[in-house]
């Protein structure tokens, strides 16, 4: 049992599906905006989207240990208070093994269901090719973490460290490793991990791409969903795509395939537009169409005007479809010009 802000919560096994790596809302003085964080988390959870708190999109590397605990605890408290069941994965990657383990323990206290651990990139020059050091890092983290561990392979955020298939399978053989997020975009790598004999029979074990634009080929190769930033803006549309893929897998017809392809095209184009603008873009679009979550913490900069104009155009079709799904769910949609 986990006590979080006076609440008692028992961590649950992670499920497949769509997860959103949520941004960390900040006030103009760069302090945490916790009410807005709770509001955004509830909007996504009510759309059946799982939550990743304190990941790359959440600017974890720019937050203190206390802030990282606080954002996870705030999200879990909001979910429990509203009676909303939703899996929460906490980003707990740190610069050292010791710090990472401490963050995993904090995540348990805060009410997370699992943790997402990235390779420590500061000394990548010394460990990028050292498979012993990397395996030891993940295995000892998994030994000491009170929550199941997901491997997070994101070379762009770990100074180029890219875990290959052999190393991923070796790391995943640890019984407290429950899956991986592959923001390296490797569908073949994900397929090999999902079908690895070293994880055979382990339930749950999830392999997620880090982009929604490869959700369809990823799931056809054995992945079980995605952790995708696009779900922050388009939660219902991204879930609809996921559900249409599941429907196609269960009854593969020409009509079902056409529906997947139609939705995948829209989500893929939105995913690419947001990928080009990063954290600044994600924060800007949420303020543009939903709730102001502030600017990133410096040295990251607010989104430039030309990129704002680009997103207005490139996201128009996807936003229209998301609004339609909100109306279909009985939500009151306040249109922003």
C-alpha positions in Angstrom: 0.0 0.0 0.0 1.2 3.5 -0.8 0.4 6.6 1.1 0.3 9.8 -1.0 -0.8 13.0 0.5 -2.8 11.1 3.1 -4.3 8.7 0.5 -3.8 5.0 0.6 -3.3 3.5 -2.9 -2.3 0.0 -4.0 -0.2 0.0 -7.2 -1.9 -1.9 -10.1 -0.3 -3.9 -13.0 0.2 -1.7 -16.0 -2.2 -2.2 -19.0 -1.7 -1.9 -22.7 -3.1 1.0 -24.6 -2.3 4.7 -25.1 -0.3 6.7 -22.5 0.5 10.4 -22.6 3.8 11.7 -21.3 2.3 14.8 -19.8 4.0 18.2 -19.6 4.7 19.8 -16.2 2.7 23.0 -16.0 4.6 26.0 -14.7 3.7 29.5 -13.5 5.4 32.5 -15.0 8.0 32.4 -12.3 8.8 28.7 -13.2 7.2 27.2 -10.1 4.9 24.2 -10.4 1.3 24.8 -11.3 -0.2 21.8 -9.6 -3.9 22.6 -10.0 -3.4 22.8 -13.8 -1.4 19.6 -13.7 -4.4 17.8 -12.0 -6.8 19.3 -14.4 -4.9 18.1 -17.5 -4.3 14.7 -16.0 -8.0 14.2 -15.3 -8.9 15.2 -18.8 -6.7 12.5 -20.3 -7.6 9.9 -17.8 -11.3 10.4 -18.6 -10.5 9.7 -22.2 -9.0 6.3 -21.2 -5.4 7.5 -21.6 -2.7 6.3 -19.1 -0.3 8.9 -17.7 3.5 9.2 -17.7 4.5 11.8 -15.2 7.9 13.3 -15.0 9.2 11.9 -18.3 11.1 13.8 -21.0 8.0 15.8 -22.0 7.5 16.6 -18.3 11.0 18.2 -18.2 12.1 15.8 -15.5 15.8 16.7 -16.0 15.0 20.2 -15.0 13.0 19.3 -11.9 14.3 18.8 -8.3 13.8 15.4 -6.6 11.1 17.0 -4.4 9.3 18.4 -7.5 9.4 15.0 -9.2 7.7 13.4 -6.2 5.2 16.2 -5.9 3.9 16.0 -9.5 3.3 12.2 -9.2 1.6 12.6 -5.9 -0.6 15.5 -7.2 -1.7 13.4 -10.1 -2.6 10.3 -8.0 -4.4 12.5 -5.4 -6.5 14.1 -8.2 -7.4 10.7 -9.7 -8.4 9.1 -6.3 -10.4 12.2 -5.3 -12.4 12.0 -8.5 -12.8 8.2 -8.4 -10.9 7.8 -11.8 -8.9 4.6 -12.3 -5.9 5.3 -14.4 -2.4 3.8 -14.6 0.5 6.2 -13.7 4.1 5.6 -14.8 6.6 7.8 -13.1 9.8 8.9 -14.9 12.6 8.0 -12.5 15.8 8.1 -14.6 18.6 9.9 -12.8 22.3 10.6 -13.4 23.4 7.8 -11.2 22.2 4.4 -10.1 21.9 5.6 -6.5 19.7 8.6 -7.5 17.6 6.4 -9.9 16.8 3.9 -7.1 15.8 6.8 -4.7 13.5 8.2 -7.4 11.9 4.8 -7.8 11.2 4.6 -4.1 9.8 8.2 -4.2 7.5 7.1 -7.1 6.1 4.3 -5.0 5.3 6.6 -2.1 3.7 9.1 -4.5 1.3 6.5 -5.9 2.7 5.4 -9.2 2.1 2.0 -10.7 5.4 1.6 -12.6 8.5 3.5 -13.4 10.2 4.5 -16.6 14.0 4.5 -16.5 16.3 6.0 -19.1 20.0 5.3 -19.6 22.1 7.8 -17.7 23.7 9.9 -20.5 26.0 12.3 -18.8 29.0 9.9 -18.9 27.9 8.3 -22.2 31.4 8.5 -23.5 32.4 6.0 -20.8 29.4 3.7 -20.8 27.6 3.9 -24.2 29.4 0.7 -25.5 29.8 -0.8 -22.0 27.1 -3.4 -22.0 28.1 -4.6 -18.6 27.7 -1.2 -17.0 24.3 -0.6 -18.7 22.9 -4.0 -17.8 24.2 -3.6 -14.2 22.5 -0.2 -14.0 19.1 -1.5 -15.1 19.3 -4.8 -13.2 20.3 -3.2 -9.9 17.6 -0.6 -10.4 15.1 -3.4 -11.0 16.4 -5.3 -7.9 15.8 -2.3 -5.6 12.8 -0.6 -7.2 9.5 -1.3 -5.3 7.7 -0.9 -8.6 8.0 -2.6 -12.0 10.5 -1.0 -14.3 10.1 -0.1 -17.9 13.3 0.4 -20.0 13.3 3.8 -21.7 15.5 3.8 -24.9 15.7 7.4 -26.2 19.1 8.1 -27.7 18.4 11.8 -28.3 17.8 12.3 -24.5 20.6 10.1 -23.3 23.6 11.5 -25.2 23.3 9.0 -27.9 23.1 5.8 -25.9 21.1 3.4 -28.0 20.3 0.0 -26.5 20.4 -2.7 -29.2 18.2 -5.7 -29.4 20.6 -8.1 -27.7 21.1 -5.8 -24.7 17.4 -5.0 -24.4 16.6 -8.7 -24.2 19.3 -9.3 -21.6 18.1 -6.4 -19.5 14.4 -7.4 -19.9 15.2 -10.9 -18.6 15.1 -9.4 -15.1 11.7 -10.4 -13.5 11.0 -6.8 -12.3 11.3 -5.4 -15.8 7.8 -5.0 -17.2 8.5 -3.6 -20.6 10.1 -0.9 -22.6 9.4 2.4 -24.3 11.3 2.7 -27.6 11.6 6.3 -28.6 14.4 5.1 -30.9 11.6 4.3 -33.4 12.8 0.7 -33.9 9.8 -1.4 -34.9 12.0 -4.5 -35.6 13.7 -3.9 -32.3 10.3 -3.8 -30.6 9.1 -6.9 -32.4 12.2 -8.9 -31.3 11.8 -7.7 -27.7 8.0 -8.5 -27.5 8.6 -12.0 -28.8 11.8 -12.7 -26.9 12.0 -16.0 -25.1 13.6 -14.1 -22.2 10.2 -12.5 -21.4 8.0 -15.2 -22.6 5.0 -15.8 -20.3 5.5 -12.7 -18.3 2.3 -10.8 -17.7 2.1 -7.9 -18.1 5.0 -7.1 -20.4 4.5 -4.1 -22.7 6.6 -2.8 -25.5 5.5 0.7 -26.5 6.8 2.9 -29.3 7.4 6.5 -28.3 5.5 7.9 -31.3 1.9 7.6 -32.4 2.8 7.6 -36.1 4.1 4.1 -35.9 1.4 2.7 -33.6 -0.2 0.6 -36.4 3.0 -1.2 -37.6 4.2 -1.4 -34.0 1.1 -3.2 -32.8 1.1 -5.5 -35.9 4.7 -6.4 -34.8 3.6 -7.3 -31.3 3.7 -4.0 -29.4 0.8 -3.3 -27.0 0.1 0.4 -27.4 2.2 3.6 -27.3 3.5 6.3 -25.1 2.9 9.3 -27.4 3.0 13.0 -26.8 0.3 13.5 -29.3 -2.2 12.0 -26.8 -1.8 15.2 -24.7 -3.7 17.1 -27.4 -5.7 14.3 -29.1 -6.4 11.8 -26.4 -9.7 10.5 -27.8 -8.5 10.4 -31.4 -5.3 8.5 -30.4 -7.4 6.0 -28.3 -9.8 5.6 -31.3 -6.8 4.7 -33.5 -5.6 2.2 -30.9 -9.1 0.6 -30.7 -9.5 0.5 -34.4 -6.2 -1.4 -34.7 -7.3 -3.9 -32.0 -10.6 -4.3 -33.9 -8.6 -5.0 -37.1 -6.4 -7.5 -35.4 -9.5 -9.4 -34.1 -11.4 -9.2 -37.4 -9.1 -8.2 -40.3 -11.4 -6.9 -43.1 -10.9 -4.5 -45.9 -13.2 -2.0 -44.2 -11.4 -2.3 -40.8 -8.1 -1.7 -42.5 -9.4 1.3 -44.3 -10.6 2.8 -41.0 -7.1 2.2 -39.4 -5.4 3.8 -42.4 -7.7 6.8 -42.3 -7.1 7.5 -38.6 -3.4 6.6 -38.8 -2.9 9.2 -41.5 -4.4 12.0 -39.4 -2.7 11.0 -36.2 0.6 10.6 -38.0 0.5 14.1 -39.5 -0.3 15.5 -36.1 2.5 13.5 -34.5 5.0 14.8 -37.0 3.9 18.4 -36.5 4.3 18.1 -32.7 7.6 16.3 -33.0 9.1 19.2 -34.9 8.3 21.6 -32.1 9.2 19.5 -29.0 8.2 20.4 -25.5 7.6 24.0 -26.4 5.1 23.0 -29.1 3.2 20.6 -26.8 2.9 23.3 -24.2 1.8 25.9 -26.7 -0.9 23.7 -28.3 -2.4 22.9 -24.9 -2.7 26.5 -24.2 -4.0 27.2 -27.7 -6.9 24.7 -27.5 -7.3 23.7 -23.9 -5.5 24.9 -20.7 -2.6 27.2 -20.3 0.3 25.1 -19.0 2.9 27.8 -19.2 6.2 27.9 -21.0 9.1 25.4 -20.5 11.6 26.0 -17.8 14.7 27.8 -19.2 17.0 27.3 -21.0 14.1 25.9 -23.2 12.3 28.7 -24.9 8.6 29.4 -25.7 7.4 28.4 -29.1 8.3 30.9 -31.9 5.5 32.7 -33.8 6.3 31.0 -37.1 6.0 27.6 -35.5 2.8 28.5 -33.9 1.3 29.4 -37.3 2.6 26.1 -38.6 0.8 24.1 -35.9 -2.4 26.0 -36.4 -2.5 24.8 -40.0 -1.0 21.3 -39.5 -3.2 20.3 -36.6 -6.5 21.7 -37.8 -8.0 18.5 -39.2 -7.0 16.5 -36.1 -8.4 19.1 -33.7 -11.7 19.0 -35.7 -11.9 15.2 -35.2 -11.0 15.4 -31.5 -13.7 18.0 -31.0 -16.2 15.7 -32.7 -15.3 12.9 -30.3 -15.6 15.2 -27.3 -19.1 16.2 -28.4 -20.0 12.5 -29.0 -18.9 11.8 -25.4 -21.3 14.5 -24.1 -18.6 17.0 -23.3 -19.1 20.7 -23.5 -16.6 21.9 -26.1 -15.5 25.6 -25.9 -14.2 26.3 -29.3 -11.1 28.5 -29.5 -10.6 30.5 -32.7 
